[in-house]
Amino acid sequence: MNNDNVSTRSSSPVLLWLVLVVSAAVNAAGPLAGLGLPVRTVAGAVAIGAIALLITHYVRRRRA
């Protein structure tokens, strides 16, 4: 009774969640820490990218 169609879990979602949390924290705490606008903008872009990749991973996994 082996189910060969089940994809194995990878560490990519865990890493993406970690990147999302860290970049969102940098973006949110940036004004309090005195970070410049370019740093916060890059952190926000990284957070948006991580969200997009998490959604893509979820959709591909649901289709499989």
NORTA-V350528 format. One record per pair of residues at least 12 apart in sequence whose ideal C-beta (glycine too) atoms are under 8 Angstrom apart, sorted by sequence separation. I is the first residue (numbers start at 0). J is the second residue. D is the distance in whole Angstrom. If there is no record, write none. Layout:
# NORTA-V350528
i:j:d
I:J:D
I:J:D
This chain:
# NORTA-V350528
i:j:d
25:38:7
26:39:5
29:42:7
25:39:7
26:42:4
25:42:4
26:43:5
23:42:8
22:42:5
26:46:6
22:43:7
22:45:4
23:46:5
22:46:4
18:45:7
19:46:6
22:49:7
18:46:8
19:49:4
18:49:5
19:50:6
16:49:8
15:49:5
19:53:7
15:52:5
16:53:7
15:53:5
12:53:7
15:56:7
12:56:6
11:56:7
6:60:7
6:63:5
4:63:7
